[in-house]
Amino acid sequence: MGKLLLLGSFFIIAPLFIIFNLLFFSYLSYHKNQSYFQSSFSQPTKTVAYAALPNLQNIFFYDIEQKDARVEAVRQFFARYKSPLEPYSQNIVKTAEQYGLDYRLVPAIAMQESNLCQKIPKNSYNCWGFGIYGKQVKKFKNYPHAIDVVTKTLASEYKDKGLATPEQIMAKYTPSNTGAWAKSVTYFMNQL
C-alpha cells in the first residue's frame, strides 16, 4: 500500500510541479524582457563599444548651385551632337530671353541648317544659314556675335511681325521650302 500511495502522489505532484515551473519561468522571462526595454529606453547605455569610429575622409561635402535648367538642356543638346556651340549655351538662353524669343528656336534652326555648326561655310560662324544665298555668305566675327545677330533678327523681323511658329517663320526664312524645314525645326525644339 505504501508503494501505491507513493506512486499516486508522484502522478499528482509531478504535473503540479511542472505547471508551477512553467508559470514561474514565464513570469521571469516576461519580467526580464520588460526590465530590459525599460532600461534601454530610460537611460543611455554607457557600455557600448565601437569597433571603428568614423573619420573625416568618409564625410562628403557638397555645394548646391542653382542654375537655369534651360541652359543645361541646351548644353546637353549641343553635347549630344558634339557641336562647337556647347560653350555658348548660356549665351543662347540669355540672348533669347533678352529679345523675348523661345530659347529653343535658335538651336533648332542651327540643327536644321548646319547640323549644329558641323557644316558651315569656312570662317563664317554662320550655323543658321542666315543670309546665305547661292555664293553670297553672311559672316560673323565669332559665335557670340552670330547668336546675337540671329536672335535679334528673329525677334524683330519675325516674331514682332507675327511670325512666331516654325511654320510661320519658314515662309520668310526659307520661302522655297514645302514644309520639311518647319517640321524639322519643330522636332528639334521638342527635343529641347
C-alpha positions in Angstrom: 0.0 0.0 0.0 2.9 2.3 0.6 4.1 1.8 -2.9 0.7 2.6 -4.2 0.5 5.8 -2.2 3.9 6.8 -3.4 3.0 6.2 -7.0 -0.3 8.1 -6.7 1.4 11.1 -5.1 4.1 11.1 -7.9 1.4 11.3 -10.6 -0.3 14.2 -8.7 2.7 16.2 -7.5 4.9 15.8 -10.8 2.3 17.5 -13.1 1.7 20.3 -10.5 5.5 20.8 -10.2 5.9 21.0 -14.0 3.0 23.5 -14.3 4.4 25.6 -11.4 7.9 25.7 -13.1 6.4 26.7 -16.5 4.5 29.6 -14.9 7.5 30.7 -12.9 9.8 30.7 -15.9 7.2 32.5 -18.0 7.0 35.2 -15.3 10.8 35.5 -15.1 11.1 35.7 -18.9 8.4 38.4 -19.1 9.9 40.4 -16.2 13.4 40.2 -17.7 12.2 41.4 -21.1 10.2 44.2 -19.6 13.1 45.5 -17.4 15.4 45.3 -20.5 13.2 47.5 -22.5 12.6 49.9 -19.7 16.4 50.3 -19.0 17.3 50.6 -22.7 14.8 53.5 -23.2 15.1 55.2 -19.9 18.9 55.7 -19.7 21.6 55.7 -22.3 23.9 52.7 -22.0 27.5 53.6 -21.3 28.9 50.2 -22.0 28.6 50.3 -25.8 31.9 49.6 -27.5 32.5 50.7 -31.1 34.7 48.7 -33.4 35.6 51.8 -35.5 34.8 55.4 -35.3 34.0 57.5 -38.4 36.9 59.6 -39.7 36.9 62.8 -41.7 37.7 61.0 -45.0 34.2 59.5 -45.0 32.4 62.8 -44.8 31.1 64.2 -48.1 30.8 68.0 -48.6 28.6 69.3 -51.3 27.6 72.7 -52.6 24.3 73.2 -54.3 24.4 75.7 -57.1 21.2 77.0 -58.7 21.3 77.0 -62.5 18.8 77.7 -65.2 17.6 74.3 -66.4 17.2 75.7 -69.9 20.9 76.3 -70.1 21.6 72.7 -69.1 19.1 71.4 -71.6 20.7 73.4 -74.5 24.2 72.4 -73.3 23.2 68.7 -73.3 21.6 69.0 -76.7 24.8 70.5 -78.1 27.0 67.9 -76.3 24.9 65.1 -77.7 25.7 66.2 -81.3 29.3 67.4 -80.5 28.5 71.0 -81.5 31.1 73.8 -81.2 28.2 75.8 -79.8 28.2 73.9 -76.4 30.3 76.6 -74.6 27.7 79.2 -75.7 24.6 77.6 -74.2 24.3 80.3 -71.5 24.7 82.9 -74.2 21.9 81.4 -76.3 19.4 81.3 -73.4 20.4 84.8 -72.2 20.1 86.4 -75.7 16.7 84.6 -76.3 15.4 86.0 -73.0 16.8 89.4 -73.8 14.8 89.6 -77.1 11.7 87.7 -75.9 12.3 84.7 -78.1 11.8 81.0 -77.4 15.2 79.8 -76.3 14.8 76.5 -78.3 14.3 78.3 -81.6 17.9 79.3 -82.3 19.5 75.9 -81.5 16.7 74.1 -83.5 17.4 76.3 -86.6 21.1 75.7 -86.2 20.5 72.0 -86.1 18.3 72.1 -89.2 20.6 74.4 -91.2 24.1 73.2 -90.4 23.8 70.1 -88.1 24.7 72.4 -85.2 27.6 74.1 -87.0 29.1 70.9 -88.4 28.5 72.0 -92.0 29.1 75.8 -92.3 31.0 78.0 -94.7 34.6 78.3 -93.6 35.3 81.0 -91.0 31.7 82.3 -91.2 30.4 81.2 -87.7 27.1 81.1 -89.5 25.3 78.0 -88.2 21.8 79.2 -89.2 22.0 79.6 -92.9 21.4 83.2 -92.2 21.9 85.4 -95.3 23.3 82.6 -97.3 22.0 82.8 -100.9 23.9 80.9 -103.6 27.5 82.2 -103.3 26.6 85.1 -101.0 27.6 84.2 -97.4 26.9 86.3 -94.3 29.9 86.0 -92.0 30.1 86.8 -88.3 33.1 87.7 -86.1 32.5 84.8 -83.7 29.7 82.6 -82.3 28.5 85.1 -79.7 28.2 87.8 -82.4 26.3 85.4 -84.6 24.0 84.3 -81.8 23.2 87.9 -81.0 22.5 89.0 -84.6 20.4 85.9 -85.5 18.4 86.1 -82.3 17.8 89.8 -82.6 16.7 89.4 -86.2 14.4 86.5 -85.4 12.8 88.6 -82.7 12.5 91.9 -84.6 11.9 90.7 -88.2 9.9 87.6 -87.5 8.3 87.4 -84.0 7.4 91.1 -83.7 5.7 90.8 -87.1 3.6 87.9 -86.1 5.8 85.1 -87.4 6.4 83.1 -84.2 6.0 79.4 -85.1 8.4 77.5 -87.3 5.7 77.2 -89.9 5.2 80.9 -90.0 8.9 81.7 -89.9 9.6 79.2 -92.7 7.5 81.3 -95.2 10.0 84.2 -94.9 13.2 82.4 -93.7 13.2 79.8 -96.4 10.3 80.6 -98.7 11.0 77.8 -101.3 10.6 75.1 -98.7 7.5 72.9 -98.8 7.2 72.2 -95.0 10.0 69.9 -94.2 12.1 72.7 -92.7 9.3 73.7 -90.2 8.7 70.0 -89.3 12.4 69.5 -88.6 12.8 72.7 -86.5 9.7 71.8 -84.5 11.1 68.3 -84.0 14.4 69.7 -82.7 12.6 72.2 -80.5 10.7 69.4 -78.9 13.9 67.6 -78.2 14.9 70.5 -76.1 
